[in-house]
Amino acid sequence: MSLEIVQVVQELSNAGGVETVAIELARVFGRNGLSNVVLASAVADNLEQSIRVERVAPWLARIPTRGVLRHLGRAIVVPLFTLAATRALARHPDAVVISHGDSLQGDMLIVHAVNAQSLAEKRAAGTWRWLFNPMHLWVSLRDRFMIGGLRYRAFVAVSERVTAELQRIYHVPASRIHVISNGIDLHRFCRDERAGRAVREEFGIPQHARVLLFVGHEFSRKGLAHAIGALDRLGDDVWLLVVGSDNPAPYRKLAHNAQDRLVFAGARSDMPAIYAAADGFVLPTSYETFSLVCMEAMACAVPVFATPVGGIEDYLHDGINGFRIDMDAEDIAGKIAAAFADPALMQRLRDGARATAQSYGWDRVGQKYIELIREIDRAKRATARPALPLSAQA
């Protein structure tokens, strides 16, 4: 019986970190000749035909999960897809099942974030808007069942921080946890100066300006207010380009001295070009587990200025590929201004950022997944193998 791999993810696209990981894993499995299929309800129109997809409850894709009503949409879509996908797994009884949190059973759960820890960070910061998001109740119940109930043979943590959180919050045994960082498509994410100039022209940003880039769909948790505060303190030649689907209205008001240099681009699908337009990437986030966007920026030779939270501290090193920052506008502005004022330092940071990303290519990361998948497959086959008759055992 040949090895079959099934991934379960509600949306298969490049719209977010989880979705991108699912696509990249499907590509790696395909390049290594492994039979694999993805169960999903929403699928990107431009997805290559080489990736096999089995649509589950495709009508759910008509319900919006981004924009103003995203919380309500996800509160409907995610639980219903999870139940439908769990049932659909019966069609693949012998496969090694990889869940991205969207099925109630499987062999491997990729833990992209520990929601309980994220909420603890928000409570500590005095933020309570999350109470109005019905998704948190579902995720809390789901995680207690899936993680706390040890429903999977293996739990993949995308950073050492996630490992600690799984052990502390859900008491997952260390033997069941495997640390595999997220990867990066080094062919797609590389610096294209021409594409970067086109993005600047699109938004009316002068070619000689210094551009800071912020990427994230949750402006509050990702610290956009601190980035805007830093922009107000930087020179007139520094612009801030914000990519993400969150509501920009409250944040426009925060720019007192730099309203003309604050650009909201909304959600974008041409991220390599967006990164190529930037001189620095800023992310004063309160909670992460790896932060794929930081790694994407580094792959495009963009120095990163980010808080050392989650998995970011594993690869962000001061003076090598960027600088660690506090969630404080003065600190952010000071470190960015000092770096921008030193051309030799900026070149070293650009070179260091790209060199760091080289270690996180998907082919290298994917091999770690393949090794774990083969290990799980061997264990499943050994468990399912019927005992030999006594006469045969003699």
C-alpha positions as CSV (number, residue, x, y, z in Angstrom):
1,M,0.0,0.0,0.0
2,S,1.5,3.3,-1.1
3,L,1.7,6.3,1.2
4,E,-1.1,8.9,0.9
5,I,-1.0,12.3,2.5
6,V,-4.2,14.3,3.2
7,Q,-4.0,18.0,4.4
8,V,-7.0,19.7,5.9
9,V,-7.3,23.4,5.7
10,Q,-10.4,25.6,5.3
11,E,-8.9,27.9,2.7
12,L,-6.2,27.1,0.2
13,S,-4.7,30.3,-1.1
14,N,-1.8,32.8,-0.5
15,A,-4.1,35.1,1.5
16,G,-2.6,34.2,4.9
17,G,0.2,32.3,6.7
18,V,-1.7,29.1,7.4
19,E,-3.1,28.9,3.8
20,T,0.4,29.5,2.4
21,V,1.9,26.8,4.5
22,A,-0.7,24.3,3.2
23,I,0.1,25.2,-0.4
24,E,3.9,25.0,0.0
25,L,3.6,21.6,1.7
26,A,1.5,20.3,-1.2
27,R,4.1,21.5,-3.6
28,V,7.0,19.9,-1.6
29,F,5.1,16.6,-1.4
30,G,4.5,16.7,-5.1
31,R,8.1,17.5,-6.0
32,N,9.1,14.4,-3.9
33,G,6.7,12.2,-5.8
34,L,4.3,11.7,-2.8
35,S,0.6,11.2,-3.4
36,N,-1.2,14.0,-1.6
37,V,-4.5,15.8,-1.6
38,V,-5.9,18.9,0.2
39,L,-9.4,19.0,1.7
40,A,-10.6,22.6,1.5
41,S,-13.8,24.6,1.0
42,A,-12.3,27.8,-0.5
43,V,-9.7,27.5,-3.2
44,A,-7.8,30.3,-5.0
45,D,-8.6,30.7,-8.6
46,N,-4.9,30.8,-9.6
47,L,-4.0,27.6,-7.8
48,E,-1.8,25.4,-10.1
49,Q,-3.5,22.3,-11.4
50,S,-0.7,20.1,-10.1
51,I,-2.1,20.5,-6.5
52,R,-4.9,18.0,-6.0
53,V,-7.9,19.5,-4.1
54,E,-11.0,17.8,-2.8
55,R,-13.6,20.4,-2.2
56,V,-15.6,20.0,1.1
57,A,-18.7,22.0,1.6
58,P,-17.7,24.4,-1.2
59,W,-20.8,26.5,-0.6
60,L,-19.1,27.8,2.5
61,A,-16.7,29.8,0.2
62,R,-19.5,32.2,-0.6
63,I,-19.6,33.4,3.0
64,P,-17.1,36.3,3.5
65,T,-14.4,35.6,6.0
66,R,-12.5,38.9,5.5
67,G,-13.5,42.5,5.8
68,V,-15.9,44.2,8.2
69,L,-18.0,41.1,8.9
70,R,-15.0,38.6,9.0
71,H,-15.6,37.6,12.6
72,L,-19.2,36.6,11.9
73,G,-18.3,34.9,8.7
74,R,-15.5,32.9,10.3
75,A,-17.8,32.0,13.2
76,I,-20.1,30.3,10.7
77,V,-17.6,28.9,8.2
78,V,-14.8,27.4,10.4
79,P,-16.9,25.2,12.7
80,L,-19.1,23.9,9.8
81,F,-16.1,23.2,7.7
82,T,-14.3,21.4,10.6
83,L,-17.3,19.1,11.1
84,A,-17.7,18.5,7.3
85,A,-13.9,17.9,6.8
86,T,-13.7,15.5,9.8
87,R,-16.5,13.4,8.2
88,A,-14.9,13.6,4.8
89,L,-11.7,12.0,6.2
90,A,-13.6,8.7,6.2
91,R,-12.9,8.6,2.5
92,H,-9.2,8.3,3.3
93,P,-8.9,5.7,6.0
94,D,-5.2,4.8,5.3
95,A,-3.8,8.2,4.7
96,V,-1.5,10.2,7.0
97,V,-3.8,13.2,7.9
98,I,-2.2,16.6,8.5
99,S,-4.6,19.1,10.0
100,H,-4.1,22.8,10.2
101,G,-6.6,23.0,13.0
102,D,-9.6,22.4,10.7
103,S,-10.4,18.8,11.6
104,L,-11.2,17.1,14.9
105,Q,-9.0,14.1,14.2
106,G,-5.9,13.3,12.3
107,D,-2.3,12.1,12.7
108,M,-0.4,15.4,12.7
109,L,-1.6,18.8,14.0
110,I,0.3,21.8,12.9
111,V,0.0,24.3,15.7
112,H,0.4,27.7,14.0
113,A,-0.6,29.6,17.1
114,V,-1.9,28.8,20.6
115,N,-5.1,30.8,20.9
116,A,-5.2,30.6,24.7
117,Q,-1.8,32.3,24.9
118,S,-2.8,35.0,22.4
119,L,-5.8,35.9,24.5
120,A,-3.7,35.9,27.7
121,E,-1.4,38.5,25.9
122,K,-4.4,40.6,25.0
123,R,-5.8,40.5,28.6
124,A,-2.4,41.5,29.9
125,A,-2.4,44.5,27.6
126,G,-5.8,45.5,28.7
127,T,-7.5,44.7,25.4
128,W,-11.0,43.2,25.7
129,R,-12.5,43.7,22.2
130,W,-11.8,40.0,21.5
131,L,-14.8,39.2,23.9
132,F,-17.1,40.2,21.0
133,N,-15.5,37.8,18.6
134,P,-17.5,34.5,18.7
135,M,-14.7,32.6,17.1
136,H,-12.7,32.6,20.3
137,L,-15.3,30.4,22.0
138,W,-15.2,27.8,19.2
139,V,-11.4,27.8,19.1
140,S,-11.2,27.4,22.8
141,L,-13.5,24.4,22.8
142,R,-11.8,23.0,19.7
143,D,-8.3,23.3,21.1
144,R,-9.3,21.7,24.4
145,F,-10.6,18.7,22.5
146,M,-7.9,18.4,19.9
147,I,-4.8,19.5,21.8
148,G,-5.8,18.9,25.4
149,G,-7.4,15.6,24.5
150,L,-4.2,14.5,22.6
151,R,-6.2,13.5,19.6
152,Y,-3.1,13.4,17.3
153,R,-0.1,11.2,17.1
154,A,2.2,14.2,16.6
155,F,2.0,18.0,17.2
156,V,4.2,20.2,15.1
157,A,5.1,23.4,16.8
158,V,6.4,26.2,14.5
159,S,8.8,27.5,17.1
160,E,10.2,26.7,20.5
161,R,7.8,29.2,22.1
162,V,4.9,27.2,20.8
163,T,6.4,24.1,22.3
164,A,6.5,25.7,25.7
165,E,3.0,26.9,25.4
166,L,1.7,23.5,24.4
167,Q,3.4,21.9,27.4
168,R,2.3,24.6,29.9
169,I,-1.3,25.1,28.8
170,Y,-2.3,21.7,27.5
171,H,0.3,19.4,29.1
172,V,1.3,17.9,25.8
173,P,4.1,15.4,26.4
174,A,7.5,16.5,24.9
175,S,7.7,13.2,23.1
176,R,4.6,14.1,21.0
177,I,5.9,17.6,20.0
178,H,8.1,18.2,16.9
179,V,9.5,21.7,16.2
180,I,9.5,22.5,12.5
181,S,9.6,26.1,11.6
182,N,7.6,27.6,8.7
183,G,9.4,27.9,5.4
184,I,9.7,30.4,2.6
185,D,9.5,30.1,-1.2
186,L,12.9,31.5,-2.1
187,H,12.1,31.6,-5.8
188,R,8.9,33.6,-5.3
189,F,10.2,35.9,-2.5
190,C,13.3,37.6,-3.9
191,R,14.0,41.2,-4.6
192,D,12.7,42.6,-7.9
193,E,13.6,46.3,-8.1
194,R,11.4,47.0,-11.1
195,A,8.3,45.5,-9.4
196,G,9.1,47.6,-6.3
197,R,9.3,50.8,-8.3
198,A,5.9,50.0,-9.9
199,V,4.3,49.6,-6.5
200,R,5.7,53.0,-5.4
201,E,4.3,54.6,-8.5
202,E,0.9,53.0,-7.9
203,F,0.6,54.7,-4.5
204,G,2.4,57.9,-5.4
205,I,5.4,57.3,-3.2
206,P,8.5,59.1,-4.4
207,Q,11.3,56.8,-5.6
208,H,13.8,58.5,-3.4
209,A,11.7,58.1,-0.2
210,R,12.4,55.6,2.5
211,V,9.5,53.1,2.8
212,L,8.6,51.2,5.9
213,L,6.3,48.3,5.3
214,F,3.7,46.8,7.8
215,V,1.8,43.6,6.9
216,G,-0.9,42.1,9.0
217,H,-4.7,41.5,9.1
218,E,-5.1,42.3,12.8
219,F,-3.8,45.9,13.1
220,S,-4.3,46.1,16.9
221,R,-2.4,42.9,17.9
222,K,0.3,43.5,15.3
223,G,1.0,47.0,16.8
224,L,0.2,49.3,13.9
225,A,-0.5,52.2,16.3
226,H,3.1,52.0,17.5
227,A,4.4,52.0,13.9
228,I,2.3,55.0,13.0
229,G,3.6,56.8,16.2
230,A,7.2,56.0,15.0
231,L,6.3,57.4,11.5
232,D,5.3,60.7,13.1
233,R,8.7,61.0,14.7
234,L,10.7,60.2,11.6
235,G,11.8,62.5,8.8
236,D,9.6,63.8,6.0
237,D,11.3,61.4,3.6
238,V,10.0,58.3,5.4
239,W,6.6,56.7,4.3
240,L,4.7,53.8,5.9
241,L,2.9,51.4,3.6
242,V,0.3,49.2,5.4
243,V,-1.0,46.0,3.9
244,G,-3.9,44.1,5.5
245,S,-7.7,43.8,5.4
246,D,-8.4,45.4,8.8
247,N,-10.3,48.7,9.1
248,P,-7.9,51.6,8.5
249,A,-10.2,54.4,9.7
250,P,-9.2,54.5,13.4
251,Y,-5.5,54.4,12.4
252,R,-5.6,57.2,9.9
253,K,-6.4,59.6,12.8
254,L,-3.3,58.5,14.7
255,A,-0.9,60.1,12.1
256,H,-0.7,63.7,13.3
257,N,2.4,64.9,11.4
258,A,2.5,62.2,8.7
259,Q,-1.0,61.7,7.3
260,D,0.3,62.3,3.7
261,R,3.0,59.7,4.2
262,L,0.7,56.9,5.5
263,V,-0.7,54.6,2.8
264,F,-3.2,51.8,3.3
265,A,-3.0,49.3,0.5
266,G,-5.7,46.8,1.7
267,A,-5.2,43.1,1.1
268,R,-2.8,42.3,-1.6
269,S,-1.8,39.2,-3.6
270,D,1.4,40.6,-5.1
271,M,3.4,40.4,-1.9
272,P,6.9,39.9,-3.5
273,A,6.4,43.2,-5.3
274,I,5.2,44.9,-2.1
275,Y,8.3,43.8,-0.2
276,A,10.5,45.0,-3.1
277,A,9.1,48.5,-2.6
278,A,10.3,48.6,1.0
279,D,13.5,49.7,2.7
280,G,12.5,48.3,6.1
281,F,9.8,46.0,7.6
282,V,8.3,47.0,10.9
283,L,6.1,44.8,13.1
284,P,5.7,45.9,16.8
285,T,3.4,42.8,17.4
286,S,2.3,41.6,20.8
287,Y,2.1,37.9,20.0
288,E,3.4,35.7,17.2
289,T,4.5,32.1,16.9
290,F,6.8,32.4,13.9
291,S,5.7,35.4,11.8
292,L,5.9,34.3,8.2
293,V,5.8,37.9,7.0
294,C,9.1,38.7,8.7
295,M,10.7,35.8,6.9
296,E,9.1,36.8,3.6
297,A,10.6,40.3,4.1
298,M,14.0,38.9,4.8
299,A,13.9,36.8,1.7
300,C,13.3,40.0,-0.3
301,A,16.4,41.5,1.4
302,V,14.4,43.8,3.6
303,P,15.8,44.4,7.1
304,V,13.2,43.7,9.8
305,F,12.4,45.8,12.9
306,A,10.1,43.7,15.1
307,T,9.4,42.8,18.7
308,P,11.2,39.6,19.8
309,V,8.0,37.6,20.5
310,G,7.0,34.1,19.5
311,G,9.4,32.6,17.0
312,I,10.8,36.0,15.8
313,E,13.5,35.9,18.5
314,D,14.8,32.6,16.9
315,Y,16.0,34.4,13.8
316,L,16.0,38.2,14.3
317,H,19.5,39.4,15.4
318,D,20.4,43.0,16.1
319,G,22.8,44.4,13.5
320,I,22.7,41.2,11.4
321,N,19.3,41.2,9.7
322,G,17.5,44.0,11.5
323,F,16.8,45.1,15.0
324,R,14.6,44.1,17.9
325,I,12.2,46.8,18.9
326,D,9.9,47.5,21.9
327,M,6.2,48.3,21.5
328,D,7.1,51.9,21.8
329,A,7.1,54.6,19.1
330,E,10.2,56.4,20.4
331,D,12.2,53.1,20.5
332,I,11.0,52.1,17.0
333,A,11.7,55.6,15.5
334,G,15.2,55.8,17.1
335,K,16.4,52.4,15.8
336,I,15.0,52.9,12.3
337,A,16.4,56.4,12.1
338,A,19.8,55.2,13.1
339,A,19.8,52.4,10.6
340,F,18.6,54.5,7.7
341,A,21.3,57.1,8.5
342,D,24.1,54.5,8.0
343,P,24.2,53.2,4.3
344,A,26.9,50.6,5.1
345,L,24.8,49.2,8.0
346,M,21.7,49.0,5.8
347,Q,23.6,47.1,3.1
348,R,24.8,44.6,5.8
349,L,21.3,44.2,7.1
350,R,19.9,43.6,3.6
351,D,22.6,40.9,2.9
352,G,22.1,39.4,6.4
353,A,18.3,39.2,5.9
354,R,18.6,37.3,2.6
355,A,21.2,35.0,4.1
356,T,18.9,34.2,7.1
357,A,16.0,33.4,4.8
358,Q,18.2,30.9,2.8
359,S,18.1,28.6,5.8
360,Y,14.3,28.5,5.7
361,G,13.7,27.4,2.1
362,W,10.6,25.1,1.8
363,D,12.6,22.2,0.2
364,R,14.7,22.0,3.4
365,V,11.7,22.5,5.8
366,G,9.6,20.1,3.8
367,Q,12.1,17.3,4.2
368,K,11.5,17.5,7.9
369,Y,7.8,17.0,7.4
370,I,8.4,14.1,5.1
371,E,10.6,12.3,7.6
372,L,7.9,12.8,10.3
373,I,5.1,11.6,7.9
374,R,7.0,8.4,7.0
375,E,7.6,7.8,10.7
376,I,3.9,8.2,11.4
377,D,3.0,6.0,8.5
378,R,5.3,3.2,9.7
379,A,3.7,3.4,13.2
380,K,0.2,3.2,11.8
381,R,1.0,0.2,9.6
382,A,2.6,-1.6,12.6
383,T,-0.5,-1.0,14.7
384,A,-2.8,-2.1,11.9
385,R,-0.8,-5.3,11.1
386,P,-2.7,-8.4,12.2
387,A,-1.0,-10.8,14.6
388,L,0.4,-13.9,13.0
389,P,-1.1,-17.3,13.9
390,L,0.9,-19.1,16.7
391,S,2.0,-21.8,14.2
392,A,3.4,-19.1,11.9
393,Q,5.2,-17.3,14.8
394,A,7.0,-20.5,15.9
